Amino acid sequence: MIEAAFAIPGDLGLPTGGYVYARRVLERFPLANVRLRPLALPGSFPDASLEDIGESTRRLGALPADTVILFDGLAYGAMPAAAIAGLKPPIVALIHHPVGLEAGLSAARQRQLIALETAALALARRVLVTSATTLRTLVSDFAVPADKITVAEPGTERAQRARGTRSPPQLLAVGSIVPRKAYDLLVRALAPLAPLDWQLTIVGATDRSPAAIAALGQALTETGLGARIAVAGPLAQAELARHYDRADLFVLPSLYEGYGMALAEAMAHGLPIVCTTGGAAAKTVPHTAALKVAPGDVAALTAALRCVLEDTSLRLSLAEASWAAGQALPDWRDTARIIAAVIKETSR
C-alpha cells in the first residue's frame, strides 16, 4: 500500500470549493493501492507567518521519506522554496487557482506570491490542476512543463432536477464572498432590473474577506436592493440543495474561476445559467446552457440577466441544455482515480 499525506491548511470542514474537493477525494480512498490521509497545516495560508511556515515544515518533515505529499495549492503556493527543498518526501502540488492571481491583492503582494509559486512549482515532482485552463496558465505564466501536469476535474454529485419557484423568479449565486466572486458587481448589474420581479440569494462563506463584504454592503445600500437580495452565508449540503431546488436561474459573476464547482452543481440541477468567461468558467459550462459575458462588464451582465428573466422560452432552453450537460459531468470516483494514478507514478 502506497502512503500519501494530503497537506491542507486550516479546517477541512470549511464550505469553500477547495475544501469540498479535498473532502470528497479523501472519502474515496483507499483506492488503487493508495492510502491518502489528511495532514492539517496552520490555517493562515496564503498569508502565513514565519512561525506557521516553520510549523508546517516541521509537520511535513516528520513524514517518512517514502510518503507522497499531496500538497494543497493554497499553502504550497505561498511556501518558500527553501522550506520545500528541505523536505524528503516527493511532492504532488494540487492547484485549484494560483494564489498570486487572486483578486484584491496589491501589486507588490501579487508579484511576491507569483514568484513564490513559480519557485515552489519547480520543486514539485508532479502537478495536479482542476481544469485545462489552469494547466495552460501554469505553463504560460509559471514555467511549469505541460508533461508535468495532470488535470483532475472536480466530481459532481448527481442531483434531482430543480423545480424552481417562478413567481417571483429566484436567482441563486453560490461561492465565498471574496473579491474574485464580484458580488458587488452583480448587485450593481441588477439595479437597472429593479422594475422586474425577481429575488436573489447569495450562499457562501462570509468570513473570508472583510473588503468583499464591505463592497457588497455598499452596493446593497447604494442600489437600495437590500430587501430583494438575501446573503445566506455558508449552508449545510441539505439546505444548499433546497436552494438549488427552488432556484430558477443560477448566476456566477466571478472575475476568474479555476474550474467553477458551483457551475457544475447548477448543471447537475438543470438550472439555466448566466456567468462570466473568467478563467475556466468559459469552458466549464457549454454555450447552450448559459449566457456568458466578459468578467467585470456590468452592463453586459445586466443585459444577459434581462434576457433570461424576460424570455421564458430562452430560460427553458438553457435549462434543458444545462440538465443534459450535468448528466455527463465526471463523478468524484473519477477524480480520485486520476489523483491515485499520479500518486502512484510519483512514488516510483
N, C-alpha and C positions, 0 to 999 in steps of 0.2 A: 504493500500500500504506500503510495506517494503522499507525503505530508506537505500541506501548504497552509500558510497563515494569511488571512485576509486582513491586512492592516488598514483600519478605518478610524478616522478621527471622530471623537465625540460620541454621542448617544445613537446607537444603532436603531433605536426605535423612533427616531425623528421622521416626520411625514414627507420630507422632501424627496425628489426623484432619485437622487443618488443613493439615499439610504433605503428606499424601497427596492431599488435594483440589488443592493447588497443583500437585503433580507431574502428576497425571492431566490437569488442564486444560492445562498447558503442553505436554504431549505431543501435544495435538490441534491446536495452532497450527503454522503459519499457517492461518487459517480465515476465509472470507468477506472476503477482502481486508484482514485484520488480522494483523499480526505482533506476537506477545506474547513478550517476553523477560524473564527473571528479573533483578531488581536486588537484590543482597544488602544488608541493613541489619544493624547490630550485633544480636547475639542476646540482649541483656539486657532487651528489652521483655517485658512492660509496665513493668518496674522499671528503665528505662534511666537512666543517669547523665546529667548535663548535657553531658558530653563526648560520649556516644553519641548524644544528641539532636542536638548540633551536627554530628557526623559524618554522621548521617542527612540532616540538612538540606543539608549540602554535596553529598552524592551525588545527592540529588533535585534540587537546584538546578542541577546540571551537565547535566541533561537538556534537550534542545531544547524550546522553548515549545510546539511542536505535538505533542509526545509525550503521550499519555494515561497517567496513572499509575493503575494498578490497585493499590490500597493495602490490604494485609492488615490486618485489624482488630486483631490482636494488638499491632501497632505503632501503627496510626493512632489507636486509641482512647486511647493514652497520650501522643500528641504535643501539645505546647502549641499553642493556636490561633495564637499569634503566629508560630510557625515554619511552620505550614501556610499562613497568609495570605501569606507572603513567596514562596511557590512560584508560578511562572508557568504550568506545565502544568495542564490540567484534571484533576480527581481523581475517580475512582470508588472509593468505600470498600467493601471486602468484609468483612462482619460475620458471622462464624460464631456468635458468642456475645459479648455485651457484656462487656468486661473488668471493668467495675465490678460485674458480677453474679456473678463467680467466687466459689465458696465458700471459706471460710477467711480472708477479708480482715477486717481490723479495721474498725470502723465509720467511723473517720476516713479510712482509705485507700479504702474503698468510696465515700464521699462525694466524695473527690478525683477518683477515676477516673470516676465518673459525670459530674461537672462537666466534666472534660477531654473525655470522649467526646461529650457533648452539644454542646460548643462546636466540636469537630472535625467532627462530622456536619453541622453547619450550614454548613460551608465546602465540603463535597463537592458536586460537580456532580450526581452520581448515587450511589445506594447499592445494593449487591447484598447479599442475605441468603440463607441456605441453607434457610430454612423460612418458612412463613406465620406460625408462632408468633413468630419473631424479628421479622418485619415488624410484627406487632401490638405487640410490646414497644417497638420503636423509635418507633412512632407515639405510644403512650400514655406512655412514660416518658422519651423522649429528644427529643420535639418534632420528629420528622422527618415531613414531609408524606408521606402514603401514595403520592402520584403521583410521588414522587422515588425510590421503592424498587421493585426488581425481585427476584423470587425465582429463584434458580438452585440448585435442589436438587442435592446430590451425585449423581453417577452411581454405578452399581453394576456391577461386573464379573459376567457370567454365570458360574455355577459348577455343579459336579456336586452332586447331592443327597447330603447327609450319610448315611453308612451306619450311624453310631453304634456303640456298644460294648455297651450294655445291662446288662452284668454285670461290675462294678457300673456303674450309670448314671454317665456322665461329664457333669459340669456345666462350662460354659465361660463365662468373663467376659473381655471384651476392652476395653481402654482404659487410658490412662496412670493411674498410681497418684497421684491428686491428690485433695484433699478433696471435690471435686464428685462424684467417682465413688462415694464412700461404701463402699469395700470393707470397711472395718472393721464397718459395719452389716451387710453381707452375711454376714460371718463370725459375727456375733452372732445373726443370723437362722437360721443353720444349726445353731447349738449345740443347740437342742431336738430337732433331727432326727438327732442322733448315732446313735440306735439303728437308723436306716435305712441301707441300703447305698448309698453314693454317694462320688464323688471330685470335687473342684473344681480347675480350672486357671485361673489369672488371667494373662492375657497383656497386657503393656503396659509402657511406659517406667517405670523405677524411679528416675529422677534428676530428676523434675520437682518433687517436694515432700517434703523430709525429714519434715515434720509428718505427712503422709498415710502415709508408710512406717512411721513410729513408731506411729501409731494402728493400722495393720494388724497390725504385730508384736505390739502389746499385746493386741489382740483374739485373735490366734492363741494367745498364751501363756495368757490368762485362760480361754479356752474349751477348751484342750487339743486343738485340731483341726489342729495343725501337720502331723501325719503324713498328713492327708487332703486338704490344700489345698496345691497347688504354685503358687509365684509364679515364672512362667517368664521374666519380663522381656520386652523387645521381641524380636520374632521376624521373620525374613525372610518374605516373602509365601508362599513354598512351604511353609515349616514351619508358618505360621499356617493355611494351607489344610488341612494334615494334622490340625491340632487341630479345625478345623471338621468335618472328615470323620468323626472318631471321637467327636464330641460327641453327647449325647442330649438336652441341654437347654441353652439359652442364657439367661444371667442378666445383667440390667443394673440395678444398684441406684442409679443416678445420682440426685442431687438435682435436676439440671437438665441438659437437652440442647438444644443449638441446632438439632440435627437428629437425630443418632444414627446415624452411618455404620456402626457395628458392628451395630446393629439391622438395617439394610438388608443387610449381609453375612450375618447369621444367616438372614434370609428367603431370600436368594439360595441358601443351602444347605438350605433347607427345615427349619430347626430350630424346634421348639416354644420359646416364649419366656416368661419371667417377667421383668417390668420394672416400672418406676415410671411415673407420669404426669408426671414432672418436665419442664417445658418442652415441646419438640416431640416428646418420646418418646411422649406421649399420642396423637399423630396419626400418627407415622411408621409404627407397627405397627397393623394393623386389630385390632379386638377379638376377632375369630375366631381370630387367630394367637397370642394371648398372654393370660396372666393379668396384670392390671395393678393396682398398689397405689399409694397415696399415697407420695411421696418421704419418707424418714425414718421410716416406720412399720414398725418391726422386726417387731412381732407379725403384721402383715398380710403381710409378706414371708415370714415363717415359714409362715403358713397357706397361701399360694399355692404355695410350694415343696413343702409336704407334699402338697397336692392333686395336683400334677403328678407327683411321684415315686411316689405310691401308686396312681394311676389310669392304667393303661397306655392305656386307650381314650381318655381325655382327652388324653394326650400325643400319641397318633396323630392325633387330630382337629386339635389345634393345629398339628401338623407339616404336615398336608395344606393347611390354610389359609395357613400360612407359605410353603410352596412356591409356591402359586398367587399369593400377593401378590408374591413375589420375582420372578416372571416378568414382572410388569407395571411394575417399577421403571425409572426413566429410566437411560440409559447415559451415559457421560462425554461422548460426542459431543453429546448433548442439552444437557448443562451448558455445554459450550464454545460452542455456538451462541448460547445466551442471553447469555453474557458477551461474545461478539464483537459481538452486536447492540447491547448497552449501550455498549460502547467506541465503536462507530461513531457512535451518537447523540451521545455526549459530545464527539466530535472535531469536530462541526459548528459 
